[in-house]
């Protein structure tokens, strides 16, 4: 199947061809005809499956076929600034041969330039919920003519606490409209929102044939928390490392790593919520074009980042939510390319590792780096011989204890009390 067979306007097929695509992905094959038919849609699809084109192409098609207006007729809600900007860029590329106007609005930048853009008239509005509400309160945007609304990464909007804002936006939309929901997962709150919002929706579920579990080479390095920075620096010296995305749990840790690695051969930069929007945009653009080869990010800042060619994802800190591990490592091994996911695991992160391994359904292989002692797990160290020597109970306990201690020292054995006869 090719894009031309989906019923899209020739201008859109041409734009898709200009972007280097000819065969639609599974989610595009199934979602685009439903959206073109005007029905409500629920699509369960991960980032990297082509979901953005799956809602942009039919939306642009329908807007081009309708009557022009000074007010937006299409609305796309996204959870983050980065994702909004990315969707806006793709809308401009796919709509290059159409006479449609689009705008992107998000927080972190001034209101006035956005206000001027809104007043000049547009067909498609891409927005984060909070900033859209700001403009609505100031009566700087009118949503009474919206024909189609897209909720992109709906589960992420829930995770980030934006669902009340989303409900307020829905409250000012026309009752007669098309609703397209795109979400990697379907939590109860999102299902409830869908029930209240849609009318007889079509469900499209795309199985991840190239899921992170099966397509990405995963490895765990067991290391004391105090030596994680050293180990990361050592890993980044490997000659086979290309574009690398490093995840931390906190903004402070991301800044610490940038300072620690500033004299390395890698070009390193951090992206997180404390950075200005212009700084985040520069960092992302530098990473996309290859000027920056190592991007350090928190989970929230990285949401919506869709960069081709990432060879390695490094979990400097394990996420507390196991599903976030899958979202993280899904940034590599795109479009059939190979990719690696490396996790640096300290003793105190053992519960998170166990939860992740339960989720992915396998024990992630352990690796070693010369000069770094591998900390033993409860199950003991892996041995190179085909038949491992039998370990005594005291050795097993010592191995477990050494993993439980962050400093790697073996605790003193507990003395047994003699019971009186």
Secondary structure, DSSP 4 states (H G I P E B T S, - for coil): --GGGGT--HHHHHHHHHTT--S--HHHHHHHHHHHTT--EEEE--TTSSHHHHHHHHHHHHHHHS---SS-SEEEEESSHHHHHHHHHHHHHHTTTS---EEEE-SSS-HHHHHHHHHT--SEEEEEHHHHHHHHHTT----TT--EEEEETHHHHHHTT-HHHHHHHHHTS-SS-EEEEEESS--HHHHHHHHHH-SSPEEEE---TT-HHHHSEEEEEE--GGGHHHHHHHHHT-TT--EEEEEESSHHHHHHHHHHTTTSSS-EEEE-TTS-HHHHHHHHHHHHHTS--EEEEEHHHHTT---TTEEEEEESS--SSHHHHHHHHTTSSGGG---EEEEEE-GGGHHHHHHHHHHHTSPPPB---TTSPPPP-TT----SSSSPPPPPHHHHHHHHHHHH-TT-PPPPPPPPPPPP-
